């Protein structure tokens, strides 16, 4: 389908207002002041100078005393200041050129897809914004709506963190910028947050000839939620981007594609499961020993997940992983173009926390700037890598230590000693009781070790990443993600890898040459050899089901209880609130808004970090161990469908507003997905060859180690070959996007060289040009 570029008819000599409207939907930022008595006088003077500099720039500042005596500084930026900051940040905004439409009749498939769509936004050709050429940008005549909500949030925060009251070449304390972050570090400002949009009467002034003036009440959050809550429809990605920014919008675009592509392995997994029920061994040999009967029944049930279709399901999972990643590349590149962030990382400004140790002249601008020598940062990164590697080894050692503890205590019966003078039944009871208590104690020790190491590791990861002094936020995020995911990878998969490949040997031969130090599997095959496959199935199933529970408690239960508490507190303090808020109506309403947002849950600085981590860990379980539990994609599908709506509701209504952040993709998470895909092929090959047994498949005709290694080798190479073919034939950038990018570059050049009339040519008959 070709693309049609429709030039828009624009009014000439559009009047540009440079002051924000009184009823602007975005109130601005709130800076909460600390107790002056506990703050150093010099730092307080820095705060006064900081606010004076903001005021000189044109920022509206107002001190407000809340009902509990807390003093806050309300900040609001005028339109001109936002425009100048957008110019500095090199934001790409819609230019007065062409609306981009797809040409052609709408087919049946388009109509079906259209039913599920929730976005009606129109894409325009964009160009880097320039305040001195603002008349070339669409909608500039209306200050209320020119900057979408997320950009107002982004620019407001950008102004706050970029305002600097330090003197150049004075950085004795290692901080080059004395601004918002410095004042937060010193306790001058104890809290900073951006207010959510509120319903407002919006007076719209359109630039198009056919449009009339109209006035209506707009509630951006409610409009977004009305589209978002429709679980059977696509997510309103454009609306999410317009309110929260590209970084959060990319996450929801990714999770939407993840959910949609999970349908295929879910259906295949259900088919394999149903086939396994028909294939499963019937348990008819009932004995009088209850424990033995239960063990045999469980073993018979676990054969449902180990049947001749299992290898085909494993192959399908490996191919699906590549299809998902390749489809995401296409989706990501399309959104990157449509959301005008293709060059974001190339133009990304420095982090305010970045500090230089020396000054030099910028080779391009010839202005003096701070810089940090590369060799210093690389030495720091090398030290961080060694530190993280040591911490990961500690996690592995902790896991092995718990395993050895369990085996040793089971062998020695230390918790419940066995009296050799008792009869055999009493001795067996003592051994079983000892094993039960040992299992509980080892689980508690493992949980304590994981929590303790996790706490220390997370703090260390942040400290090391801060210390590395990355120049841009993208570099900082990537470095932090690698550190945190390395720990989560070992922490979540170490026990599964041990059960899959090492536990049978520890159960059959003992540990460290001690024959009685056995970590038993609990099941045996027909030849009386240990069989750990059922335990692996159970562990994967429990992990898939239990993993989302803490997040559910954090995102649903805690906010629910907090809402009840806050409503109760409000009902008790109604009289006091009315007395404190007595005064001008505008101030009272503003105080109510600030109090309402201040009471919301302050989420993590980066909403996407914990979300990506949890989703990628579950994705890794599917890719690495989904072979042994075909229902894993079904559980992931259900959890993600629920979680994505819960996340949308809580960040809109229960959490403080997340500061909008720009991004051109999901960052290093894409490489983590590809890493999990590669590791998944290797792990699945070894599971099929060494862990799964007696499932009737032709893969298990050989019994020797040589045969098993050949099976693993052959399966791995077939998977990698198919994955390469799939990734090769699917282009990363859709052809229509490539065409639009070339066309847009041409139109932007025409726009700035010759103006809107040259960029929007008309045919002689007045029809729009077809490209």
C-alpha positions in Angstrom: 0.0 0.0 0.0 1.4 3.4 -1.0 1.5 6.4 1.2 -0.3 9.7 0.5 1.0 13.0 1.9 -1.9 15.5 2.2 -0.8 19.1 2.6 -2.9 21.0 5.1 -4.5 24.4 4.4 -3.0 26.9 7.0 -4.1 30.3 7.9 -1.6 33.0 7.1 0.0 35.2 9.8 -1.0 33.1 12.7 -0.8 35.1 16.0 1.4 33.4 18.6 0.7 33.9 22.3 3.7 33.4 24.5 1.9 33.2 27.9 0.4 30.0 29.2 -3.3 30.0 29.5 -4.8 30.4 33.0 -6.7 27.2 32.7 -3.8 25.1 31.4 -4.3 21.4 32.1 -0.8 21.0 33.5 -0.3 22.9 36.8 3.5 22.3 37.0 6.0 21.0 39.5 5.9 21.0 43.3 9.1 21.4 45.4 8.7 20.5 49.0 11.0 22.5 51.3 12.9 21.0 54.2 13.1 22.4 57.8 15.2 25.5 57.5 16.6 25.0 61.1 18.3 21.8 60.0 19.8 23.1 56.8 23.2 24.7 56.5 22.9 28.5 55.8 25.1 28.3 52.7 22.9 25.7 51.2 19.8 27.8 52.0 21.5 30.6 50.1 22.0 28.3 47.2 18.3 27.6 47.2 17.4 31.3 47.1 19.8 31.9 44.3 18.5 28.9 42.4 14.9 30.2 42.7 16.0 33.7 41.7 17.6 32.3 38.6 14.4 30.3 37.8 12.4 33.5 38.2 14.8 35.4 35.9 14.2 32.8 33.2 10.5 33.5 33.4 9.4 30.7 35.8 6.4 31.5 37.9 7.1 30.6 41.6 4.7 30.7 44.5 5.3 29.5 48.1 2.3 27.8 49.6 1.8 26.5 53.1 -0.1 23.2 53.3 -2.5 22.1 56.1 0.3 20.2 58.0 2.6 23.2 58.0 4.8 22.0 55.2 5.9 24.7 52.8 6.1 24.0 49.1 7.2 26.0 46.1 4.8 25.8 43.2 6.5 26.1 39.8 4.8 26.8 36.5 6.5 27.7 33.2 5.3 30.0 30.5 4.9 29.0 26.9 7.9 31.0 25.7 10.2 29.3 28.2 8.9 25.9 27.3 9.5 26.7 23.6 13.1 27.9 24.3 13.8 24.7 26.3 12.3 22.6 23.5 14.7 24.3 21.1 17.6 23.6 23.4 16.6 19.9 23.8 16.3 19.6 20.0 12.8 18.0 20.3 11.2 16.9 17.0 7.7 18.4 16.7 5.0 18.3 13.9 5.8 20.8 11.2 3.4 22.5 8.8 3.9 20.2 5.9 2.0 17.1 5.3 -0.3 14.8 7.1 0.8 11.2 6.5 -2.0 8.8 5.4 -2.1 5.4 3.9 -3.7 5.3 0.5 -6.0 2.6 -0.7 -9.4 1.1 0.1 -10.0 -0.3 3.5 -10.2 -4.1 3.3 -11.9 -6.6 5.5 -8.8 -7.2 7.6 -8.3 -3.4 8.0 -11.9 -3.1 9.3 -11.4 -6.0 11.7 -8.1 -4.5 13.0 -9.8 -1.1 13.2 -12.4 -2.4 15.6 -9.7 -3.2 18.1 -7.8 0.1 17.7 -8.1 2.8 20.3 -5.8 5.4 18.8 -7.2 8.0 16.3 -4.1 10.3 16.3 -2.8 11.5 13.0 0.9 11.4 12.2 2.6 14.5 10.8 6.0 15.0 9.3 8.2 16.4 12.1 11.4 18.5 12.4 13.7 19.7 15.2 11.9 22.6 16.9 13.4 26.0 16.6 11.9 28.9 18.6 13.1 31.5 16.0 11.2 29.5 13.3 8.2 28.5 15.4 5.7 29.7 12.8 6.7 26.7 10.7 5.2 24.2 13.3 1.7 23.0 13.3 -0.5 24.3 16.2 1.9 27.0 17.4 -0.9 29.5 17.5 -2.5 27.7 20.5 -0.2 27.7 23.6 -2.6 25.4 25.4 -2.2 22.5 23.1 1.0 22.9 21.2 3.1 20.9 23.7 1.4 17.7 24.6 1.1 16.9 28.3 4.2 14.6 28.5 6.3 17.3 26.8 5.2 19.9 29.3 6.2 17.5 32.1 9.5 16.7 30.4 10.4 20.3 29.7 9.4 21.5 33.2 11.6 18.9 34.8 14.3 19.6 32.3 14.4 23.3 33.3 14.5 22.3 36.9 17.5 20.0 36.6 19.4 22.1 34.1 19.3 25.4 36.0 22.7 25.8 37.5 23.9 28.4 40.1 27.5 27.1 40.4 30.5 29.0 39.2 32.6 27.4 36.4 35.9 25.7 37.3 34.7 25.4 40.9 34.0 21.8 41.6 36.0 21.0 44.7 33.3 18.7 46.1 33.0 16.8 42.8 29.6 18.4 41.9 29.8 20.6 38.8 26.1 21.5 38.7 24.5 23.2 41.8 20.9 22.9 41.1 17.9 20.7 41.9 19.8 17.5 42.5 22.4 19.3 44.7 19.6 20.9 46.8 17.8 17.5 47.2 21.1 15.9 48.3 21.6 18.6 50.9 18.0 18.3 52.2 16.9 21.7 51.1 14.2 20.1 49.0 12.9 16.9 50.5 10.5 16.0 47.7 9.8 17.0 44.1 6.9 15.8 41.9 4.9 16.8 38.8 1.2 17.2 39.2 -1.3 15.1 37.3 -3.4 16.8 34.7 -6.8 17.9 36.0 -10.1 18.5 34.2 -10.2 22.0 32.6 -12.2 24.2 30.3 -10.1 24.2 27.2 -10.5 26.9 24.6 -9.3 25.4 21.3 -8.1 27.6 18.4 -7.5 25.6 15.3 -5.1 26.7 12.5 -7.2 25.1 9.8 -9.6 27.1 7.8 -12.5 24.7 8.1 -12.3 24.6 11.9 -14.5 26.7 14.2 -13.7 27.8 17.8 -15.2 25.5 20.4 -15.0 25.2 24.1 -15.3 22.0 26.1 -14.2 20.4 29.4 -11.3 18.0 29.0 -10.1 15.4 31.5 -7.0 13.9 30.0 -6.6 11.1 32.5 -10.2 10.0 32.2 -10.0 10.1 28.4 -6.9 7.9 28.6 -8.4 5.5 31.0 -11.6 5.2 29.0 -9.6 3.8 26.2 -7.1 1.9 28.3 -9.6 -0.1 30.3 -11.0 -1.9 27.3 -9.1 -5.1 27.8 -10.2 -6.7 24.5 -8.8 -3.8 22.4 -5.3 -2.6 21.6 -3.8 -0.2 24.1 -4.0 3.6 23.3 -0.2 3.8 22.8 -0.3 7.4 21.4 -2.4 8.6 24.3 0.0 6.9 26.7 2.9 8.5 25.0 1.2 11.9 25.0 0.7 11.7 28.8 3.7 9.7 30.1 6.3 10.1 27.4 8.0 7.7 25.0 9.9 5.6 27.6 6.8 4.3 29.3 4.9 4.1 26.1 7.5 1.9 24.6 7.1 -0.5 27.5 3.4 -0.8 27.0 3.9 -1.2 23.3 6.4 -4.0 24.0 4.1 -5.8 26.5 1.2 -5.5 24.1 3.1 -7.3 21.4 4.4 -9.8 23.9 0.8 -10.6 25.0 -0.4 -11.0 21.4 2.5 -13.3 20.3 2.1 -15.4 23.5 -1.2 -16.7 22.0 0.6 -19.1 19.6 2.8 -20.9 22.2 -0.2 -20.9 24.6 -2.4 -22.8 22.1 0.5 -25.1 21.2 1.2 -25.8 24.9 -2.5 -26.6 25.6 -2.5 -29.1 22.7 0.7 -30.7 24.0 -0.8 -30.8 27.5 -4.0 -32.5 26.2 -2.0 -34.9 24.2 0.0 -35.7 27.3 -3.1 -36.6 29.2 -4.0 -39.2 26.6 -0.4 -40.4 26.6 0.2 -40.4 30.4 0.8 -43.7 32.2 -2.3 -45.0 34.0 -1.8 -45.5 37.7 -3.5 -48.8 38.5 -0.9 -50.5 40.8 -2.3 -49.5 44.2 -0.5 -50.7 47.3 -1.2 -50.5 51.0 1.7 -48.0 51.4 0.1 -44.5 51.3 3.4 -42.7 50.8 4.4 -45.0 47.9 1.0 -44.7 46.3 1.2 -40.9 46.5 4.6 -40.9 44.9 3.5 -43.2 42.1 0.4 -41.1 41.5 2.4 -37.9 41.3 4.9 -39.5 38.9 2.1 -40.7 36.7 0.7 -37.1 36.7 4.0 -35.6 35.7 4.3 -37.8 32.7 1.5 -35.5 31.2 4.3 -33.0 30.6 6.8 -35.5 29.2 5.4 -37.0 26.0 6.4 -37.5 22.3 5.2 -34.0 21.5 7.5 -32.4 24.0 10.5 -32.0 21.6 8.3 -30.3 19.0 7.0 -27.9 21.6 10.6 -27.1 22.5 11.5 -26.4 18.9 8.4 -24.2 18.5 9.3 -22.2 21.6 12.8 -21.5 20.2 11.4 -20.3 16.9 8.7 -18.3 18.6 11.3 -16.4 20.6 13.0 -15.3 17.4 9.7 -14.3 15.8 8.7 -12.2 18.8 12.0 -10.3 18.9 12.0 -9.7 15.1 8.4 -8.5 15.2 9.3 -6.2 18.1 12.2 -4.7 16.1 9.7 -3.8 13.3 7.2 -2.4 15.8 9.9 -0.5 17.6 11.3 1.0 14.4 7.8 2.1 13.3 7.0 3.7 16.6 10.5 5.3 16.7 9.7 7.0 13.4 6.1 8.0 14.2 7.0 9.4 17.6 10.0 11.4 16.2 12.7 9.9 18.5 14.8 8.2 15.8 17.8 10.4 16.6 17.2 10.8 20.3 20.3 9.0 21.6 22.5 10.9 19.2 21.2 14.2 20.5 20.6 13.2 24.1 21.8 15.8 26.6 24.1 15.1 29.5 22.8 13.8 32.8 22.7 16.6 35.4 24.5 14.1 37.7 27.4 13.8 35.3 30.5 15.7 36.4 33.7 16.4 34.7 37.2 16.4 36.2 38.6 18.8 33.7 37.5 21.5 31.3 38.0 21.9 27.6 36.6 23.7 24.6 33.9 21.9 22.7 35.3 21.2 19.2 32.0 22.1 17.6 30.6 25.0 19.7 34.0 26.2 21.0 32.4 26.7 24.3 34.1 25.7 27.5 32.7 22.4 28.9 33.4 19.8 31.6 34.6 16.4 30.5 35.6 13.2 32.1 38.5 11.2 30.7 37.5 7.9 29.0 40.3 5.9 30.6 39.0 6.8 34.1 35.4 5.6 33.3 36.6 2.4 31.7 38.8 1.6 34.7 35.8 2.2 36.9 33.6 -0.1 34.7 36.3 -2.8 34.8 36.3 -2.6 38.6 32.5 -2.8 38.6 32.5 -5.9 36.4 34.9 -7.6 38.8 32.8 -6.6 41.8 29.5 -7.8 40.2 31.2 -11.0 39.1 32.2 -11.6 42.7 28.7 -10.9 44.0 27.2 -13.3 41.5 29.7 -16.0 42.7 28.5 -15.3 46.2 24.9 -16.0 45.1 26.0 -19.3 43.5 28.0 -20.2 46.6 25.0 -19.4 48.8 22.8 -21.7 46.7 25.3 -24.5 46.8 25.8 -23.9 50.6 22.1 -24.5 51.2 22.2 -27.7 49.1 25.2 -29.0 51.0 23.6 -28.1 54.3 20.4 -30.0 53.4 22.4 -33.1 52.2 24.7 -33.1 55.3 21.9 -32.6 57.8 19.8 -35.3 56.1 22.7 -37.7 56.3 23.6 -36.9 59.9 20.1 -36.6 61.3 21.3 -33.6 63.4 17.9 -32.1 64.0 16.1 -35.3 65.0 18.6 -38.0 66.0 17.9 -41.6 65.2 18.0 -44.0 68.1 19.4 -47.3 66.8 17.8 -49.2 69.7 14.3 -48.4 68.3 12.5 -50.6 65.9 12.8 -49.9 62.1 9.5 -48.0 62.0 10.5 -45.6 64.7 13.9 -45.0 63.0 12.3 -44.3 59.7 9.9 -41.9 61.3 12.9 -40.0 62.9 14.6 -39.9 59.5 11.5 -38.6 57.8 10.9 -36.0 60.5 14.6 -34.9 60.3 14.3 -34.6 56.5 11.1 -32.5 56.9 12.7 -30.0 59.4 15.9 -29.9 57.4 14.0 -29.0 54.3 12.1 -26.2 56.1 15.3 -24.8 57.7 17.2 -24.9 54.4 14.4 -23.1 52.6 14.4 -20.4 55.3 18.2 -20.1 55.1 18.0 -19.8 51.3 15.3 -17.2 51.5 17.2 -15.1 54.0 20.4 -15.4 52.0 18.6 -14.3 48.8 17.0 -11.3 50.5 20.1 -10.2 52.2 22.3 -10.6 49.1 19.6 -9.0 47.0 19.4 -6.0 49.3 23.2 -5.5 49.4 23.6 -6.2 45.7 20.9 -3.6 44.6 22.5 -0.9 46.8 25.9 -1.8 45.4 24.7 -1.8 41.8 23.3 1.7 42.2 26.4 3.0 43.9 28.7 1.5 41.3 26.7 2.9 38.4 26.6 6.3 40.0 30.4 6.1 40.6 31.0 5.2 36.9 29.8 8.6 35.9 27.9 7.9 32.7 27.3 11.0 30.5 23.8 10.3 29.3 20.7 8.8 31.0 20.6 6.0 28.4 24.1 4.9 29.1 23.4 5.0 32.9 20.2 3.0 32.5 21.9 0.3 30.4 24.8 -0.1 32.8 22.4 -0.4 35.8 20.1 -2.9 34.0 23.0 -5.2 33.2 24.1 -5.3 36.9 20.6 -5.9 38.2 19.6 -8.5 35.7 22.8 -10.4 36.2 21.8 -11.0 39.8 18.2 -11.7 38.9 19.3 -14.2 36.3 21.5 -16.2 38.7 19.0 -15.8 41.6 16.0 -17.1 39.6 17.6 -19.8 37.4 20.3 -21.3 39.6 18.0 -23.7 41.4 16.3 -24.7 38.2 19.6 -25.5 36.4 20.8 -27.5 39.5 17.6 -29.6 39.5 17.7 -30.1 35.7 21.3 -31.1 35.3 23.0 -31.8 38.7 20.5 -33.0 41.3 20.2 -36.6 39.9 24.0 -37.1 40.2 23.9 -35.7 43.8 21.1 -38.1 44.6 22.6 -41.2 43.0 26.3 -40.8 43.8 26.3 -38.4 46.8 28.3 -35.2 47.2 32.0 -34.6 47.7 32.8 -38.3 47.8 30.4 -38.8 50.7 28.0 -41.6 49.7 25.5 -40.7 52.4 25.4 -37.0 51.5 22.6 -37.3 49.0 20.2 -34.6 47.8 17.3 -36.9 46.8 14.9 -36.2 44.0 12.0 -38.0 45.6 11.2 -40.0 42.4 12.7 -43.1 40.7 12.4 -44.6 37.3 11.6 -48.2 36.5 15.3 -49.1 37.1 15.3 -47.5 40.6 17.5 -44.6 39.5 16.8 -41.1 40.7 14.4 -39.1 38.5 14.4 -35.3 39.1 12.2 -34.3 36.1 8.9 -34.2 38.2 10.6 -31.9 40.7 11.7 -29.6 37.9 8.1 -29.5 36.6 6.8 -28.6 40.0 9.5 -26.0 40.6 8.8 -24.3 37.2 5.1 -24.3 37.8 5.4 -22.9 41.4 7.8 -20.2 40.1 5.5 -19.2 37.3 2.5 -18.9 39.6 4.3 -17.4 42.6 6.5 -14.9 40.8 3.7 -12.4 40.1 2.3 -12.6 43.7 4.6 -10.0 45.4 3.9 -7.5 42.6 0.2 -8.1 42.9 0.4 -7.4 46.6 2.5 -4.3 46.0 0.4 -2.9 43.1 -3.1 -3.9 44.3 -3.3 -4.8 48.0 -1.1 -2.0 49.4 -2.7 0.8 47.3 -6.2 -0.5 48.3 -5.3 -0.5 52.0 -3.6 2.9 51.7 -6.7 4.4 50.1 -8.9 3.1 52.9 -6.5 4.6 55.5 -6.4 8.0 53.7 -10.2 8.2 53.4 -10.5 7.5 57.1 -7.9 10.1 57.9 -9.7 12.7 55.7 -13.0 12.0 57.5 -11.3 12.6 60.8 -9.6 15.9 59.8 -12.4 17.6 57.8 -12.8 20.5 60.2 -9.1 21.3 60.4 -8.7 21.2 56.6 -11.5 23.7 56.1 -9.9 26.1 58.7 -6.4 25.9 57.1 -7.7 26.3 53.6 -9.8 29.3 54.3 -8.8 32.0 51.8 -9.0 32.8 48.1 -10.8 30.1 46.1 -7.9 29.7 43.6 -5.4 29.1 46.4 -7.7 26.6 48.1 -8.2 24.6 45.0 -4.5 24.6 44.3 -3.8 23.4 47.9 -6.3 20.6 47.5 -4.7 19.5 44.2 -1.2 19.5 45.8 -2.4 17.6 48.8 -4.2 15.1 46.7 -1.1 14.3 44.5 1.3 14.4 47.5 -0.8 11.7 49.1 -0.4 9.4 46.1 2.2 6.6 46.1 5.7 7.8 45.1 6.7 5.1 42.7 10.2 4.2 41.6 12.1 6.8 39.6 12.1 4.5 36.6 8.7 2.8 36.3 9.9 0.5 33.5 12.9 -1.0 35.3 11.0 -3.3 37.7 8.4 -4.0 35.0 10.9 -5.1 32.4 12.8 -7.1 35.0 9.8 -9.1 36.1 8.6 -9.7 32.5 12.0 -10.7 31.2 12.5 -13.1 34.1 9.2 -14.9 33.3 10.1 -14.7 29.6 13.4 -16.5 30.5 11.6 -19.2 32.3 9.5 -19.9 29.2 12.5 -19.8 26.9 14.8 -21.9 29.2 12.4 -24.3 30.9 9.0 -24.0 29.1 9.8 -27.4 27.6 9.1 -29.2 30.8 5.9 -27.2 31.6 3.9 -26.5 28.4 1.3 -24.5 30.4 3.9 -21.8 31.2 2.9 -19.6 28.2 -0.7 -19.8 29.3 0.1 -18.6 32.9 2.3 -15.8 31.4 -0.5 -14.7 29.1 -3.1 -14.5 31.9 -0.7 -12.7 34.3 0.3 -10.1 31.7 -3.2 -9.4 30.5 -4.2 -8.6 34.1 -1.0 -6.9 35.0 -1.0 -4.4 32.0 -4.4 -3.0 33.0 -3.5 -2.9 36.7 -0.3 -1.0 35.8 -2.3 1.4 33.7 -4.8 2.1 36.5 -2.2 2.6 39.2 0.1 4.9 37.3 -2.9 7.0 36.3 -4.8 7.1 39.6 -2.8 5.6 42.5 0.8 6.8 41.8 2.3 10.2 41.6 2.9 11.3 38.1 6.0 9.8 36.6 8.3 12.4 35.1 8.1 12.0 31.3 11.2 10.5 29.8 12.1 10.2 26.1 13.6 7.1 24.5 14.0 5.7 21.0 13.5 2.0 22.0 13.5 -0.3 25.0 17.2 0.0 25.3 19.4 -2.9 26.4 16.4 -5.0 27.2 16.2 -6.0 23.5 19.7 -7.5 23.8 18.7 -9.3 27.0 15.8 -10.9 25.1 18.1 -12.1 22.4 20.5 -13.4 25.0 17.7 -15.4 26.7 16.7 -16.8 23.3 20.3 -18.0 22.6 20.7 -19.5 26.1 17.2 -21.0 25.8 18.3 -23.1 22.8 21.3 -24.5 24.6 19.3 -25.3 27.8 16.4 -26.9 25.9 18.8 -29.0 23.9 20.4 -30.3 27.2 17.0 -30.9 28.8 15.8 -32.9 25.9 19.0 -35.0 25.9 19.7 -35.5 29.6 16.7 -34.6 31.7 13.6 -35.9 29.9 13.5 -39.7 29.7 11.2 -42.4 28.5 8.6 -40.2 26.7 8.3 -42.4 23.6 10.1 -39.9 21.3 12.6 -41.0 18.7 15.0 -38.6 20.4 15.5 -41.1 23.2 16.6 -44.2 21.3 20.1 -43.9 22.6 21.2 -44.4 26.2 24.9 -43.6 26.3 26.4 -40.3 27.0 27.7 -40.1 23.4 24.2 -40.5 22.0 22.8 -37.9 24.4 25.4 -35.3 23.4 24.7 -36.0 19.7 21.0 -35.4 20.4 21.8 -32.1 22.1 24.2 -31.1 19.3 21.8 -31.9 16.5 18.8 -30.2 18.2 20.8 -27.1 18.9 22.1 -26.7 15.4 18.7 -27.2 13.9 17.2 -24.5 16.2 20.0 -22.0 15.4 19.7 -22.6 11.7 15.9 -22.0 11.7 16.3 -19.0 14.0 18.9 -17.5 11.6 16.6 -18.1 8.6 13.7 -16.4 10.4 15.7 -13.4 11.5 17.2 -13.0 8.0 13.9 -13.0 6.0 12.2 -10.6 8.3 13.5 -7.0 7.8 14.0 -4.9 10.9 12.4 -1.8 9.4 9.1 -2.1 7.5 9.3 -0.9 3.8 6.6 1.7 4.3 8.6 3.3 7.2 11.7 3.4 5.1 9.9 5.2 2.4 8.3 7.7 4.8 11.6 8.5 6.4 13.2 9.3 3.0 10.2 11.4 2.0 10.1 13.2 5.3 13.8 14.2 5.1 13.2 15.8 1.8 10.1 17.7 2.9 11.9 19.0 6.1 14.7 20.3 4.0 12.3 22.1 1.7 10.4 23.5 4.6 13.4 25.2 6.2 14.9 26.3 2.9 11.9 27.7 1.2 9.1 27.8 3.7 5.6 26.1 4.0 4.6 27.0 0.4 7.5 25.1 -1.1 7.0 22.1 1.3 3.3 21.8 0.4 3.1 22.0 -3.4 -0.2 21.8 -5.1 -1.0 20.5 -8.5 -2.5 23.0 -11.0 -6.0 21.5 -10.6 -5.8 22.0 -6.8 -5.6 18.3 -6.0 -3.1 17.0 -3.5 0.1 15.5 -4.9 0.3 11.7 -4.9 3.8 10.4 -3.9 
